[in-house]
Amino acid sequence: MPVEVAGGSALIRGPGRIEVVEGAAEVLGGRVDEGSGLVVPAGRAVLARVEGRALLSGAVSTAGADASYERFDSIAREALPLGRVAIVGPSDSGKSTLAAWIVNKSGGGYRLLSTDIGQNEVYAPGFVALASPRSIVIPGLDDSFSSVEPCFVGSFTPRGVESRYLACASRLASMAGQVVIDTDGWISLWEGLESKAALAIASRAKLVLAVGLPPRSARLLERVWGLDAVAVERLASQGGKTRGERALHRERLIALRTSGGRERRVRPGEAEIVGAPIFRGEPLPPDTLRTLHPTAIYGEKVDGDIVVVARRGGRPGASPGLRVLREGWEKGLIAAVHTGSGTYVGVVTRASYREPWVSVYTRAEGDIAVLEVGRSRVDVDSLMGRAKW
């Protein structure tokens, strides 16, 4: 049953809805007028300040909501005049909510750059994305944005792909005027903090909000990398998603971008295949394969090295410059599918070595010009209709 709130603040956990009956309400810093409403997505919590009367559905709590609303709002008001703000901190500390708050408070003047490649709710995991708000930004709600520009990283963590991660962030940040940069939660180790400093520099942030980090981390951002950083206490309650819940949420997000898709074959020569360990060189004849590996079914010479695909059970040879892939290496790898109409999310399902070709599950229409293959995987069976949720 909906709860009526007349004045004051409330925390609404989705799935739910906010309906303004009389007056107006502020939701995550954005104004909702009388007769209008907003959806609160499942798995998300939204703060609202009611200036009149509103009907709230979902799990609704008013305890401490006024103080929480003011905390977020005051930080957003202080950050707003600076024009380019990066938000860093551990997972589930309130970064995405604060980023949405700043965008909403700007009245559409800010764009949102999501670099959380593990849980990117603006586009899809594995991508960095620059988004323009449609109206009020609600984390996890697709309708929040009028346009999205993605850039493929191909991993669910920046670790090991830092150059690609920073290149995407830098390119997209250069396309925006006022922008708030929401980041992933890899920051506890020195390398993580360093990656966030490099990201703030690459995106030309004028302020770094260090949410949920000890003050010494903010001081390091200032002293070591010369950034203007402010330590902010954790904005979200303790807890958050488990590793399993994160993996499931990641698959849901990718499923949203591939739902209704189909398998499409991408052939070397007809399209460029980037990031895959094979299909980029000259195929080796069968007699040569047998001398390289006892169960080899395909091989090619790539950039001076030899890559071989072998059936399970065979043992790799000891030859230098030889890389052996097991049959089925491709299943579940995330991908970006580029056509004349844009960039689409894809998942590699299988590969054939007779023609050869790579099959990718995607909603992409039109001729495929480039297939970028990533390094992270998801459960293909879930995405193609045999879902776990």
Backbone torsions as a table, in degrees:
resi	resn	phi	psi	omega
1	MET	NA	135.5	176.8
2	PRO	-62.2	148.1	177.1
3	VAL	-105.6	130.3	177.5
4	GLU	-90.4	129.4	177.1
5	VAL	-119.5	125.9	178.7
6	ALA	-114.9	95.9	-178.4
7	GLY	79.4	146.3	178.3
8	GLY	96.2	-179.1	-174.7
9	SER	-110.6	160.3	178.9
10	ALA	-152.1	151.7	173.8
11	LEU	-105.4	124.8	-178.1
12	ILE	-115.7	120.5	176.5
13	ARG	-98.9	128.9	-177.5
14	GLY	-79.1	163.6	8.1
15	PRO	-76.0	137.3	-178.6
16	GLY	-165.3	-170.7	-177.9
17	ARG	-153.9	149.7	176.1
18	ILE	-117.7	120.6	178.5
19	GLU	-121.0	118.4	179.4
20	VAL	-85.9	116.0	-177.2
21	VAL	-89.8	-38.4	-176.0
22	GLU	-148.1	137.2	179.1
23	GLY	80.8	-128.1	-177.8
24	ALA	-153.8	173.3	175.3
25	ALA	-145.4	152.2	170.5
26	GLU	-105.4	128.3	178.1
27	VAL	-122.8	116.9	-175.8
28	LEU	48.9	40.9	176.4
29	GLY	86.1	-4.7	-178.9
30	GLY	-108.9	148.6	-173.7
31	ARG	-88.3	133.9	173.5
32	VAL	-119.5	122.5	-175.7
33	ASP	-88.4	167.0	179.6
34	GLU	-54.2	135.2	-179.9
35	GLY	86.5	-2.1	-179.6
36	SER	-107.9	166.1	-179.9
37	GLY	-150.7	168.8	179.6
38	LEU	-140.0	147.4	175.1
39	VAL	-90.3	138.9	172.1
40	VAL	-105.7	112.4	-174.7
41	PRO	-65.9	156.9	175.2
42	ALA	-60.6	138.6	179.0
43	GLY	82.9	2.3	-179.6
44	ARG	-118.1	149.6	175.5
45	ALA	-118.8	133.2	-174.6
46	VAL	-126.7	134.5	176.2
47	LEU	-95.5	134.0	178.9
48	ALA	-131.6	143.2	174.4
49	ARG	-116.1	116.8	-174.6
50	VAL	-94.0	126.2	176.2
51	GLU	-114.8	71.6	-174.4
52	GLY	142.2	-125.3	178.4
53	ARG	-132.6	140.8	178.0
54	ALA	-145.2	148.5	174.2
55	LEU	-101.5	123.2	-176.3
56	LEU	-116.6	126.8	176.4
57	SER	-118.1	157.5	-171.9
58	GLY	112.7	-159.8	173.7
59	ALA	-89.3	109.9	-171.5
60	VAL	-110.6	131.9	177.1
61	SER	-136.8	137.1	177.9
62	THR	-107.9	-11.7	-177.4
63	ALA	-64.8	120.2	177.7
64	GLY	73.1	3.6	-175.2
65	ALA	-68.7	-35.3	179.1
66	ASP	-60.5	-46.2	-178.8
67	ALA	-66.0	-41.7	179.3
68	SER	-63.6	-42.1	-179.6
69	TYR	-61.8	-43.9	-178.0
70	GLU	-66.2	-34.9	178.5
71	ARG	-61.2	-51.9	179.4
72	PHE	-61.6	-44.2	-174.1
73	ASP	-65.8	-39.9	-178.6
74	SER	-67.6	-39.3	177.6
75	ILE	-64.7	-43.6	179.4
76	ALA	-62.3	-41.2	-179.8
77	ARG	-62.8	-39.1	-179.1
78	GLU	-71.5	-35.6	-177.0
79	ALA	-79.0	-27.8	-170.2
80	LEU	-54.0	-44.4	-175.8
81	PRO	-67.4	-13.2	-172.5
82	LEU	-80.4	-22.4	171.0
83	GLY	88.3	-35.1	179.7
84	ARG	-140.2	110.4	-172.2
85	VAL	-128.2	131.7	174.4
86	ALA	-108.3	139.3	179.6
87	ILE	-117.8	120.6	-179.0
88	VAL	-123.7	157.5	179.7
89	GLY	156.9	172.2	179.8
90	PRO	-68.8	168.1	178.6
91	SER	-61.1	146.8	175.5
92	ASP	59.0	35.1	178.5
93	SER	-101.7	-4.7	-179.9
94	GLY	107.5	11.1	-176.9
95	LYS	-62.4	-49.7	-176.6
96	SER	-64.9	-37.6	177.7
97	THR	-64.7	-43.6	179.6
98	LEU	-66.1	-39.3	178.3
99	ALA	-61.6	-45.3	177.7
100	ALA	-61.9	-38.7	-178.7
101	TRP	-60.9	-44.2	-179.4
102	ILE	-64.8	-43.2	177.9
103	VAL	-61.3	-46.0	-179.4
104	ASN	-64.7	-40.6	-178.2
105	LYS	-65.6	-26.7	-178.7
106	SER	-77.5	-9.8	-178.8
107	GLY	68.0	28.7	179.3
108	GLY	97.0	-1.3	179.6
109	GLY	-72.5	-27.3	179.8
110	TYR	-96.6	150.0	167.0
111	ARG	-108.2	161.2	-177.6
112	LEU	-110.6	124.2	175.0
113	LEU	-108.4	108.2	179.9
114	SER	-94.4	117.3	176.5
115	THR	-111.4	15.5	177.3
116	ASP	-81.3	81.8	-172.5
117	ILE	-72.8	-10.6	176.1
118	GLY	-85.2	-30.3	-176.5
119	GLN	-139.2	43.0	-174.5
120	ASN	-69.0	109.2	-178.9
121	GLU	-92.6	-6.6	177.4
122	VAL	-79.1	-41.8	178.5
123	TYR	-128.0	-79.2	178.1
124	ALA	-165.7	151.2	174.3
125	PRO	-56.2	145.0	-176.5
126	GLY	93.6	-7.4	-178.5
127	PHE	-122.4	149.2	161.2
128	VAL	-95.7	143.8	-175.8
129	ALA	-144.7	138.1	174.7
130	LEU	-105.4	125.5	-174.1
131	ALA	-125.9	143.7	173.9
132	SER	-103.9	131.7	-176.9
133	PRO	-69.7	143.3	173.5
134	ARG	-86.4	-49.5	175.8
135	SER	-146.8	-109.7	177.7
136	ILE	-88.8	130.5	179.4
137	VAL	-85.0	122.5	174.0
138	ILE	-118.3	118.3	179.7
139	PRO	-53.4	130.9	179.2
140	GLY	89.2	-1.6	-178.1
141	LEU	-108.1	113.3	-177.3
142	ASP	-57.6	-37.1	-175.9
143	ASP	-68.1	-3.7	-178.3
144	SER	-69.1	-20.3	-168.9
145	PHE	-122.0	141.7	178.3
146	SER	-89.7	-26.7	177.9
147	SER	-155.1	148.5	-179.7
148	VAL	-136.6	130.8	175.6
149	GLU	-110.6	109.8	-177.3
150	PRO	-94.3	158.8	173.2
151	CYS	-141.3	125.8	-171.1
152	PHE	-84.2	126.2	174.0
153	VAL	-102.4	-39.9	174.8
154	GLY	89.9	10.1	179.6
155	SER	-141.6	159.9	177.8
156	PHE	-96.2	4.6	175.0
157	THR	-146.0	146.0	177.7
158	PRO	-69.2	-17.0	-175.4
159	ARG	-61.2	120.9	179.6
160	GLY	91.7	-13.1	178.9
161	VAL	-130.2	34.0	-173.7
162	GLU	-57.8	-40.7	-176.3
163	SER	-64.8	-42.2	178.5
164	ARG	-66.9	-42.6	178.6
165	TYR	-57.4	-47.5	-178.7
166	LEU	-71.4	-35.5	178.7
167	ALA	-63.2	-42.7	177.9
168	CYS	-62.8	-48.3	-178.1
169	ALA	-62.0	-42.6	-178.7
170	SER	-64.9	-43.8	-179.0
171	ARG	-63.7	-46.0	-177.6
172	LEU	-70.7	-37.7	178.7
173	ALA	-62.7	-33.0	-179.7
174	SER	-69.5	-15.7	179.7
175	MET	-87.4	-6.3	-175.0
176	ALA	-113.8	151.7	171.7
177	GLY	-87.2	-89.0	174.5
178	GLN	-84.2	129.8	-174.4
179	VAL	-149.7	145.0	171.6
180	VAL	-114.8	132.5	-175.2
181	ILE	-106.0	114.9	176.5
182	ASP	-94.9	133.5	-171.8
183	THR	-118.6	169.8	176.4
184	ASP	-80.7	174.7	-173.3
185	GLY	-93.3	9.2	178.6
186	TRP	-79.4	96.3	-175.7
187	ILE	-150.6	-6.6	-174.1
188	SER	-69.4	-35.2	178.0
189	LEU	-87.9	164.1	179.6
190	TRP	-57.3	-42.5	180.0
191	GLU	-60.8	-36.4	178.7
192	GLY	-66.4	-45.1	178.3
193	LEU	-63.3	-40.7	178.7
194	GLU	-62.8	-39.4	179.6
195	SER	-64.9	-36.0	179.7
196	LYS	-72.5	-34.4	175.4
197	ALA	-64.5	-44.7	178.2
198	ALA	-61.9	-38.0	178.4
199	LEU	-64.9	-44.1	179.2
200	ALA	-62.7	-38.9	178.8
201	ILE	-68.5	-44.6	-178.4
202	ALA	-63.1	-33.0	-179.3
203	SER	-92.4	3.1	176.9
204	ARG	57.9	42.8	178.8
205	ALA	-68.6	137.1	177.1
206	LYS	-90.3	-15.9	178.6
207	LEU	-147.3	139.1	173.7
208	VAL	-115.3	121.0	175.4
209	LEU	-95.1	112.0	-178.5
210	ALA	-93.3	93.2	-173.2
211	VAL	-88.7	124.4	176.6
212	GLY	73.8	14.6	177.5
213	LEU	-105.4	152.2	175.8
214	PRO	-64.3	149.6	-178.9
215	PRO	-53.7	-29.2	-179.2
216	ARG	-64.1	-29.9	178.2
217	SER	-67.8	-40.3	175.9
218	ALA	-63.3	-38.7	178.5
219	ARG	-65.7	-36.6	177.2
220	LEU	-64.7	-40.7	177.6
221	LEU	-59.4	-34.7	179.1
222	GLU	-77.9	-50.0	-171.4
223	ARG	-75.9	-38.8	-176.2
224	VAL	-85.2	-41.1	-173.5
225	TRP	-112.9	-0.6	174.7
226	GLY	70.8	26.6	180.0
227	LEU	-92.4	150.8	172.5
228	ASP	-85.4	105.6	-173.5
229	ALA	-124.1	144.2	178.6
230	VAL	-127.9	127.4	176.7
231	ALA	-79.6	129.0	179.3
232	VAL	-123.0	131.9	179.6
233	GLU	-63.6	156.1	-178.1
234	ARG	-51.6	132.9	-175.4
235	LEU	-98.2	-18.4	179.2
236	ALA	-107.9	157.1	179.4
237	SER	-67.2	155.2	179.2
238	GLN	-62.8	156.8	-179.8
239	GLY	119.6	-123.2	-179.4
240	GLY	100.4	-174.5	-175.5
241	LYS	-78.2	146.5	171.0
242	THR	-77.8	171.3	178.5
243	ARG	-60.2	-41.6	178.9
244	GLY	-64.2	-41.0	178.3
245	GLU	-64.5	-35.5	178.2
246	ARG	-66.0	-43.5	179.3
247	ALA	-62.8	-41.4	179.6
248	LEU	-66.0	-41.9	178.7
249	HIS	-64.0	-39.2	178.4
250	ARG	-60.7	-44.1	179.2
251	GLU	-65.9	-36.7	176.7
252	ARG	-60.7	-44.7	-178.4
253	LEU	-63.5	-41.5	178.7
254	ILE	-70.2	-36.4	177.5
255	ALA	-60.6	-36.9	178.7
256	LEU	-60.5	-33.8	-176.6
257	ARG	-90.3	-9.4	179.7
258	THR	-118.0	-6.5	-177.8
259	SER	-56.6	133.6	-178.9
260	GLY	81.8	9.2	-179.1
261	GLY	-81.6	-171.5	177.7
262	ARG	-149.8	162.8	176.8
263	GLU	-79.3	133.0	178.1
264	ARG	-128.2	137.7	-179.1
265	ARG	-89.4	132.0	179.2
266	VAL	-116.6	118.4	-175.6
267	ARG	-104.9	134.7	174.2
268	PRO	-57.6	137.1	-177.5
269	GLY	98.1	-38.3	175.8
270	GLU	-84.9	-30.9	176.6
271	ALA	-141.4	156.3	177.4
272	GLU	-85.4	128.5	178.0
273	ILE	-107.3	116.6	-174.0
274	VAL	-115.6	137.9	174.5
275	GLY	91.7	-18.2	177.9
276	ALA	-76.0	147.4	-178.8
277	PRO	-74.0	-13.9	178.5
278	ILE	-133.7	-173.5	-177.2
279	PHE	67.0	29.4	177.9
280	ARG	-128.0	-1.4	-176.2
281	GLY	-132.7	-164.1	-177.7
282	GLU	-89.0	121.1	179.4
283	PRO	-60.4	144.1	179.6
284	LEU	-91.3	146.3	177.9
285	PRO	-69.3	155.7	-176.9
286	PRO	-56.7	-38.5	-178.1
287	ASP	-66.6	-32.2	176.5
288	THR	-70.3	-38.8	179.8
289	LEU	-57.7	-43.1	-176.4
290	ARG	-63.3	-28.7	178.7
291	THR	-79.0	-17.7	-177.6
292	LEU	-91.1	-36.0	-176.1
293	HIS	-157.8	137.1	-173.8
294	PRO	-66.4	-26.0	-178.2
295	THR	-119.1	25.6	-178.5
296	ALA	-66.0	136.4	176.7
297	ILE	-116.2	-12.9	179.2
298	TYR	-163.3	150.7	175.9
299	GLY	-163.4	158.0	177.4
300	GLU	-155.3	160.6	177.1
301	LYS	-97.2	123.1	-175.8
302	VAL	-129.5	117.7	176.0
303	ASP	51.9	41.1	177.1
304	GLY	87.3	-12.8	177.6
305	ASP	-105.9	168.0	178.7
306	ILE	-114.6	129.7	176.7
307	VAL	-114.6	129.4	-177.2
308	VAL	-124.8	138.3	172.2
309	VAL	-103.0	127.1	-175.6
310	ALA	-127.3	150.6	174.6
311	ARG	-68.1	154.7	179.6
312	ARG	-61.8	142.6	178.2
313	GLY	105.6	-24.4	178.2
314	GLY	-77.4	154.2	179.2
315	ARG	-102.8	138.7	179.6
316	PRO	-64.6	147.7	173.9
317	GLY	-76.2	172.3	-175.6
318	ALA	-102.0	10.7	-176.3
319	SER	-68.2	136.9	174.9
320	PRO	-67.9	148.0	179.4
321	GLY	74.7	15.1	-180.0
322	LEU	-111.7	124.8	176.0
323	ARG	-114.7	128.2	-177.7
324	VAL	-110.4	123.9	175.3
325	LEU	-104.5	139.8	175.7
326	ARG	-81.3	145.1	176.3
327	GLU	-55.3	132.2	-175.7
328	GLY	94.1	7.9	-179.8
329	TRP	-54.9	-26.9	-169.9
330	GLU	-86.3	-19.2	-169.0
331	LYS	-64.6	122.2	174.9
332	GLY	92.0	-4.0	179.5
333	LEU	-67.6	132.9	177.9
334	ILE	-72.1	156.0	-176.0
335	ALA	-150.4	161.4	170.4
336	ALA	-114.7	128.9	-177.8
337	VAL	-110.0	116.2	-176.7
338	HIS	-104.1	123.0	175.1
339	THR	-125.1	-179.6	178.3
340	GLY	-64.9	-20.2	-177.6
341	SER	-96.4	-3.8	177.8
342	GLY	144.8	-166.5	-179.3
343	THR	-109.4	132.7	-177.7
344	TYR	-123.2	155.0	175.4
345	VAL	-80.4	140.9	177.5
346	GLY	-141.9	162.2	173.7
347	VAL	-134.0	126.7	-179.6
348	VAL	-72.0	131.3	-176.9
349	THR	-107.0	-37.0	-179.2
350	ARG	-166.3	171.0	178.1
351	ALA	-137.8	147.5	175.7
352	SER	-118.1	145.8	-175.6
353	TYR	-114.4	-3.3	178.3
354	ARG	-80.4	-42.4	-175.5
355	GLU	-80.3	-50.9	-5.2
356	PRO	-98.2	174.9	173.8
357	TRP	-158.9	162.5	173.9
358	VAL	-118.4	134.0	178.4
359	SER	-101.3	133.7	-179.4
360	VAL	-130.2	134.6	177.1
361	TYR	-89.2	119.7	-172.6
362	THR	-160.3	161.3	173.1
363	ARG	-92.6	2.1	-175.7
364	ALA	-60.6	136.6	175.4
365	GLU	-116.1	156.8	-179.6
366	GLY	87.6	177.0	-178.7
367	ASP	-68.3	134.4	177.6
368	ILE	-85.3	121.3	-179.8
369	ALA	-92.0	-41.4	-177.7
370	VAL	-139.8	135.2	171.1
371	LEU	-115.5	113.7	176.0
372	GLU	-96.3	120.5	-179.6
373	VAL	-100.2	128.8	-178.7
374	GLY	-90.0	-168.2	-177.7
375	ARG	-114.6	-12.2	179.5
376	SER	-97.2	156.8	-174.7
377	ARG	-124.8	157.5	170.7
378	VAL	-132.8	172.9	179.5
379	ASP	-81.5	105.8	-177.6
380	VAL	-61.8	-39.8	-177.9
381	ASP	-59.1	-38.9	178.4
382	SER	-64.1	-42.4	-175.8
383	LEU	-71.1	-25.9	-174.5
384	MET	-100.1	23.9	170.8
385	GLY	111.7	-9.0	178.0
386	ARG	-107.0	58.5	-170.5
387	ALA	-72.9	153.7	179.1
388	LYS	-87.6	-18.5	-172.8
389	TRP	-100.3	NA	NA
